[in-house]
Amino acid sequence: MVRYIDGLILFVLNQMNGERTISGALHLLKGKKSSQTIQDAKLFQLSFLFGMQRTLDRSHIEESVLVLYQNGFLEKVSQDTYKVNEKGNVALEGFLKQHPFPPYLNGWKYHQITEVFWARISLFMQTLSHSVNNNMIFYPVIRDEQVQEWVRKHFPKKSEKRERIARSLYEELTQVLRKLPEAHARLFVLRLSGFHRTGLTFHQSCSTLHISNEQGLLFFYGVIHACITHTRDDPATFPILSSFVENKRIPVPLTASTRTTYSLLQKGMTFQQIMDIRRLKRSTIEDHIVEIAINVAGFSIDSFVSKQSQEDILKASNETNSQRLKTIRDHLNDRYGYFEIRLTLCKEGV
C-alpha cells in the first residue's frame, strides 16, 4: 500500500520511462508553461495531469521518490532520474486499480478556464440560494471583483426567473454528478455555500472524506472538468452550466508568445520571416511551432518535416521504444535534426 502522492509520482515516472528527471515530473504536475513541459505532457500521455498539483514543491517530490526508491520500486538511471522497475509496476497496477484517475480530468485542455468556472458557479449558486430564500445579506465566497461583476451581469432580475434557474441548475448539476464516483461528487458539493450553509474549505472537505489533499485535488478538478466537458458536448442539455464557461468557447491553450508566432504563420509568413520580424532565435520559434502542433487541431507539420521523414521518425521511436530525442537521432544515424524529431513525436502524440 502506497500513499496517494507516492502512487501519483510512480505513475508519472513510469510514463516518463526514465527519460526525464524528477524536475520534469514536478514541472508537469505544477503546470509550468515552458516548451519542454508542454511537450513532455504530450509525449508521455500526461496532459490530463498538467497543473493538477500546483502546491507540490521540490521537497515533496524528493521525499516521495526517496520512499519509492527505498521500497524497491525505482531504479536510478542517473542523477535525479529514475525508472520504474518490475516491482514498481506491480505496485503501480495495484494503485491504479484502487485509485483510478477521474474520468473527465484534463488539466492541459481546461487549465485556462477551470478556476474561473469554479469561481463563477460557486458565487452564483451562493447568491441564487440566498435570493430564493429572500435573504441577500451574506459574505460572498468569492471576493474577486471581476467574478462578482460577472455574477451581477448574469444574475436574473426577476424572482420567478431566479427560482426557475435554481431548479434547472440543480437538475443539470445532478445529472453530471450522477455520472461520477460518489466521493468525487460529494467533495464538490461539500465546498458549495448557500442559504444557512457554509461550504467547507478544500482541506476540510478532504479531511471529511478521509483522503489526502493530492487525491482531493484530482477529485475536485475532475468534477469541474466533467461539468465543462458536458457543456461543450451538449450545451442544449446543460444551458445554465454552459453559461459559466468563458466566452462560450475554450481558447486554444497557447502561451502568449506562441500565439503571436501562430498569427504570423496564419498570414503566410515563412520561418525565416517570423524570426526576422520577432527578432527571436531559431530554437525559440521551433519551440513555438511544436507547441502549435500539439494544441491546434488540423495544423500540418508537412512543411517542416516531410511525410517520409515523419514515417522514419515514428518507426525509429517504435523500434527503440523511446521518446528520447538523442536515442531516436542515433538510431537514424543523425539523418534528422532534433526539431524534426520532437515536432513529429509531439504531433503524433507518441
C-alpha positions as CSV (number, residue, x, y, z in Angstrom):
1,M,0.0,0.0,0.0
2,V,1.5,3.3,-1.1
3,R,0.4,6.8,-0.2
4,Y,-1.6,8.6,-2.9
5,I,1.2,11.1,-3.6
6,D,3.7,8.3,-4.0
7,G,1.4,6.4,-6.4
8,L,0.8,9.5,-8.4
9,I,4.6,10.2,-8.7
10,L,5.1,6.5,-9.5
11,F,2.6,6.8,-12.4
12,V,4.3,9.9,-13.8
13,L,7.8,8.5,-13.6
14,N,6.6,5.3,-15.3
15,Q,5.1,7.3,-18.1
16,M,8.4,9.2,-18.5
17,N,10.2,5.9,-18.7
18,G,13.5,7.1,-17.2
19,E,13.8,9.8,-19.9
20,R,13.2,12.8,-17.7
21,T,14.5,13.9,-14.3
22,I,12.2,14.4,-11.3
23,S,12.2,18.1,-12.1
24,G,10.4,17.3,-15.3
25,A,7.7,15.4,-13.3
26,L,7.5,18.3,-10.9
27,H,7.1,21.0,-13.6
28,L,4.4,19.0,-15.3
29,L,2.3,18.5,-12.1
30,K,2.7,22.1,-11.2
31,G,1.8,23.2,-14.7
32,K,4.9,25.1,-15.7
33,K,4.2,26.7,-19.1
34,S,7.6,26.0,-20.7
35,S,8.0,24.5,-24.1
36,Q,9.7,21.4,-22.6
37,T,7.0,20.8,-20.1
38,I,4.2,21.2,-22.7
39,Q,6.0,18.8,-25.0
40,D,6.5,16.3,-22.2
41,A,2.8,16.3,-21.3
42,K,2.0,15.3,-24.9
43,L,4.9,12.9,-25.5
44,F,4.3,10.9,-22.3
45,Q,0.5,11.0,-22.4
46,L,0.3,13.1,-19.2
47,S,-1.6,16.1,-20.5
48,F,-4.6,15.3,-18.2
49,L,-2.3,15.8,-15.1
50,F,-0.9,19.1,-16.3
51,G,-1.1,21.6,-13.5
52,M,-3.2,19.4,-11.3
53,Q,-0.8,19.6,-8.3
54,R,0.1,23.3,-8.2
55,T,1.0,23.2,-4.5
56,L,3.6,20.4,-4.9
57,D,7.1,21.5,-4.2
58,R,10.6,20.1,-4.7
59,S,10.8,18.7,-1.2
60,H,7.6,16.8,-1.6
61,I,8.6,15.1,-4.8
62,E,12.1,14.3,-3.4
63,E,10.5,12.7,-0.3
64,S,8.2,10.7,-2.5
65,V,10.9,9.5,-4.8
66,L,13.0,8.5,-1.8
67,V,10.2,6.4,-0.3
68,L,9.6,4.7,-3.7
69,Y,13.3,4.0,-4.1
70,Q,13.7,2.6,-0.6
71,N,10.7,0.4,-1.2
72,G,12.5,-1.0,-4.2
73,F,10.0,0.4,-6.8
74,L,12.6,2.5,-8.7
75,E,15.9,2.1,-10.3
76,K,18.3,5.0,-10.5
77,V,19.2,5.9,-14.1
78,S,21.3,8.9,-13.4
79,Q,21.4,12.0,-11.1
80,D,17.7,12.8,-10.3
81,T,16.5,10.3,-13.0
82,Y,14.6,7.2,-12.1
83,K,12.9,4.3,-13.9
84,V,10.1,2.2,-12.5
85,N,11.1,-1.5,-12.2
86,E,9.1,-4.7,-12.3
87,K,8.3,-4.5,-8.5
88,G,7.2,-0.9,-9.1
89,N,5.0,-1.8,-11.9
90,V,3.2,-4.3,-9.7
91,A,2.7,-1.6,-7.1
92,L,1.5,0.8,-9.7
93,E,-1.0,-1.6,-11.1
94,G,-2.5,-2.1,-7.6
95,F,-2.5,1.7,-7.0
96,L,-4.4,2.4,-10.3
97,K,-6.9,-0.4,-9.6
98,Q,-7.6,1.1,-6.2
99,H,-7.4,4.7,-7.3
100,P,-8.4,5.2,-10.9
101,F,-8.0,8.7,-12.2
102,P,-11.1,10.9,-12.6
103,P,-12.6,10.0,-16.0
104,Y,-13.0,13.6,-17.2
105,L,-9.8,15.0,-15.9
106,N,-8.0,17.1,-18.5
107,G,-5.6,19.6,-17.0
108,W,-4.0,20.9,-20.1
109,K,-7.2,21.4,-22.1
110,Y,-9.1,23.1,-19.3
111,H,-6.4,24.8,-17.2
112,Q,-7.2,28.2,-18.5
113,I,-10.9,28.1,-17.5
114,T,-11.0,25.8,-14.5
115,E,-10.6,28.4,-11.8
116,V,-12.9,30.9,-13.5
117,F,-15.6,28.3,-13.9
118,W,-15.4,27.3,-10.2
119,A,-15.4,30.9,-9.0
120,R,-18.4,31.9,-11.1
121,I,-20.6,28.9,-10.3
122,S,-19.8,28.9,-6.6
123,L,-20.6,32.6,-6.2
124,F,-23.6,32.4,-8.5
125,M,-25.1,29.4,-6.6
126,Q,-24.5,31.1,-3.2
127,T,-26.2,34.3,-4.4
128,L,-29.1,32.4,-6.0
129,S,-29.7,30.3,-2.9
130,H,-29.9,33.4,-0.7
131,S,-32.1,35.2,-3.2
132,V,-34.8,32.5,-3.5
133,N,-34.8,32.5,0.3
134,N,-35.3,36.3,0.4
135,N,-32.1,37.0,2.3
136,M,-29.4,38.9,0.4
137,I,-27.2,39.6,3.4
138,F,-24.2,37.2,3.2
139,Y,-20.5,37.2,2.9
140,P,-19.6,36.3,-0.7
141,V,-17.4,33.2,-1.0
142,I,-15.5,34.9,-3.9
143,R,-14.0,38.3,-3.4
144,D,-12.6,38.7,-6.9
145,E,-14.2,41.9,-8.4
146,Q,-14.3,40.5,-12.0
147,V,-16.1,37.4,-10.9
148,Q,-18.5,39.5,-8.8
149,E,-19.2,41.7,-11.8
150,W,-19.8,38.7,-14.0
151,V,-22.4,37.3,-11.5
152,R,-24.1,40.7,-11.2
153,K,-24.3,40.9,-15.0
154,H,-25.7,37.4,-15.4
155,F,-27.9,37.2,-12.4
156,P,-31.7,37.1,-13.2
157,K,-33.6,40.2,-12.2
158,K,-37.0,38.7,-11.6
159,S,-37.7,36.4,-8.7
160,E,-39.7,33.9,-10.7
161,K,-36.8,33.5,-13.2
162,R,-34.4,33.0,-10.3
163,E,-36.5,30.2,-9.0
164,R,-36.7,28.6,-12.4
165,I,-32.9,28.9,-12.9
166,A,-32.3,27.5,-9.5
167,R,-34.3,24.3,-10.3
168,S,-32.7,24.0,-13.7
169,L,-29.1,24.4,-12.3
170,Y,-29.9,21.8,-9.6
171,E,-31.1,19.4,-12.3
172,E,-28.1,20.0,-14.6
173,L,-25.6,19.6,-11.8
174,T,-27.3,16.5,-10.5
175,Q,-27.2,15.0,-14.0
176,V,-23.4,15.5,-14.2
177,L,-22.7,14.4,-10.6
178,R,-24.6,11.1,-11.0
179,K,-22.2,10.1,-13.8
180,L,-19.2,10.5,-11.4
181,P,-17.9,8.4,-8.4
182,E,-19.8,9.3,-5.2
183,A,-16.7,10.6,-3.4
184,H,-15.8,13.0,-6.2
185,A,-19.3,14.4,-6.3
186,R,-19.5,14.7,-2.5
187,L,-16.3,16.6,-2.3
188,F,-17.6,19.1,-4.8
189,V,-20.9,19.6,-3.0
190,L,-19.2,19.9,0.4
191,R,-17.5,23.0,-1.0
192,L,-20.6,24.8,-2.1
193,S,-22.1,27.6,0.0
194,G,-25.8,28.7,0.2
195,F,-28.5,29.9,2.5
196,H,-27.8,28.7,6.0
197,R,-25.0,26.6,4.6
198,T,-21.3,27.5,4.7
199,G,-19.2,25.4,2.3
200,L,-16.2,23.7,3.7
201,T,-12.7,24.7,2.7
202,F,-10.7,22.4,0.4
203,H,-8.7,21.0,3.3
204,Q,-11.8,20.5,5.4
205,S,-13.5,18.7,2.6
206,C,-10.6,16.3,2.2
207,S,-10.5,15.7,5.9
208,T,-14.2,14.9,5.9
209,L,-13.7,12.3,3.2
210,H,-10.5,10.9,4.8
211,I,-8.5,11.5,1.7
212,S,-5.2,13.3,1.0
213,N,-5.1,16.8,-0.4
214,E,-3.4,15.4,-3.5
215,Q,-6.2,13.0,-4.1
216,G,-8.8,15.6,-3.3
217,L,-7.4,18.0,-5.9
218,L,-7.9,15.4,-8.6
219,F,-11.4,14.6,-7.4
220,F,-12.3,18.3,-7.4
221,Y,-10.8,19.2,-10.7
222,G,-12.3,16.0,-12.2
223,V,-15.8,17.2,-11.3
224,I,-15.2,20.7,-12.8
225,H,-13.8,19.2,-15.9
226,A,-16.8,16.9,-16.2
227,C,-19.1,19.9,-16.0
228,I,-17.1,21.7,-18.7
229,T,-17.0,18.7,-20.9
230,H,-20.7,18.1,-20.8
231,T,-21.4,21.8,-21.5
232,R,-19.2,21.6,-24.6
233,D,-20.5,18.3,-25.8
234,D,-24.2,19.0,-25.2
235,P,-24.9,22.7,-24.5
236,A,-28.6,22.3,-25.2
237,T,-29.0,19.9,-22.3
238,F,-26.8,22.0,-20.0
239,P,-27.7,25.6,-20.8
240,I,-27.1,27.0,-17.3
241,L,-23.8,25.3,-16.8
242,S,-22.8,26.3,-20.3
243,S,-23.2,30.0,-19.3
244,F,-20.3,29.7,-16.8
245,V,-17.8,28.8,-19.5
246,E,-15.6,31.8,-20.6
247,N,-16.8,33.4,-23.8
248,K,-18.8,30.3,-24.8
249,R,-15.7,28.6,-26.1
250,I,-12.5,27.1,-24.8
251,P,-9.5,29.0,-26.0
252,V,-6.6,27.2,-27.7
253,P,-4.1,26.8,-24.9
254,L,-1.1,28.6,-26.4
255,T,1.3,30.7,-24.5
256,A,1.3,34.4,-25.4
257,S,4.5,34.4,-27.4
258,T,3.5,31.3,-29.3
259,R,0.1,32.8,-30.1
260,T,1.9,35.7,-31.8
261,T,4.0,33.3,-33.9
262,Y,0.9,31.4,-34.8
263,S,-0.8,34.5,-36.1
264,L,2.2,35.2,-38.3
265,L,2.1,31.6,-39.7
266,Q,-1.6,32.1,-40.5
267,K,-0.7,35.2,-42.5
268,G,1.6,33.0,-44.6
269,M,4.9,34.1,-43.1
270,T,7.9,31.8,-43.6
271,F,10.0,30.5,-40.7
272,Q,12.8,33.0,-41.6
273,Q,10.4,35.9,-41.9
274,I,9.0,35.2,-38.5
275,M,12.5,35.1,-37.0
276,D,13.3,38.4,-38.6
277,I,10.1,40.1,-37.6
278,R,10.1,38.8,-34.0
279,R,13.9,39.0,-33.6
280,L,13.9,35.6,-31.8
281,K,16.3,32.7,-32.1
282,R,15.5,29.8,-34.3
283,S,15.2,27.5,-31.3
284,T,12.5,29.7,-29.8
285,I,10.4,29.7,-33.0
286,E,10.9,25.9,-33.2
287,D,9.5,25.7,-29.6
288,H,6.5,27.7,-30.7
289,I,5.8,25.5,-33.7
290,V,6.0,22.4,-31.6
291,E,3.5,23.9,-29.2
292,I,1.2,24.9,-32.0
293,A,1.4,21.4,-33.4
294,I,0.4,20.0,-30.0
295,N,-2.6,22.2,-29.5
296,V,-4.0,23.3,-32.8
297,A,-6.2,20.6,-34.4
298,G,-5.5,20.3,-38.1
299,F,-2.2,22.1,-38.0
300,S,0.0,20.5,-40.7
301,I,3.7,19.9,-40.0
302,D,4.4,18.7,-43.5
303,S,6.1,22.0,-44.5
304,F,8.6,21.5,-41.6
305,V,9.0,17.7,-41.8
306,S,8.3,15.7,-44.9
307,K,5.9,12.8,-44.7
308,Q,8.7,10.3,-45.4
309,S,10.7,11.8,-42.6
310,Q,7.7,11.6,-40.2
311,E,7.3,7.9,-41.1
312,D,11.1,7.2,-40.4
313,I,11.0,9.0,-37.1
314,L,7.9,7.2,-35.9
315,K,9.3,3.9,-36.9
316,A,12.5,4.6,-35.1
317,S,10.6,5.6,-31.9
318,N,8.7,2.3,-32.1
319,E,11.9,0.2,-32.7
320,T,13.8,1.8,-29.8
321,N,10.7,2.0,-27.6
322,S,11.8,5.5,-26.7
323,Q,10.8,9.2,-26.9
324,R,14.3,10.3,-26.1
325,L,15.4,12.6,-29.0
326,K,19.1,11.5,-28.9
327,T,18.2,7.8,-28.9
328,I,16.0,8.3,-32.0
329,R,18.5,10.5,-33.7
330,D,21.3,8.0,-33.1
331,H,19.1,5.2,-34.4
332,L,18.5,7.2,-37.6
333,N,22.3,7.9,-38.0
334,D,21.8,11.6,-37.5
335,R,19.7,11.9,-40.7
336,Y,17.2,14.2,-38.9
337,G,17.5,17.1,-36.5
338,Y,16.1,17.3,-33.0
339,F,13.4,19.8,-34.2
340,E,12.1,17.4,-36.8
341,I,12.1,14.5,-34.3
342,R,10.3,16.3,-31.5
343,L,7.8,18.0,-33.8
344,T,6.9,14.6,-35.3
345,L,6.6,12.9,-31.9
346,C,4.6,15.7,-30.4
347,K,2.2,16.0,-33.3
348,E,1.5,12.3,-33.3
349,G,1.4,12.0,-29.5
350,V,3.8,9.1,-29.5
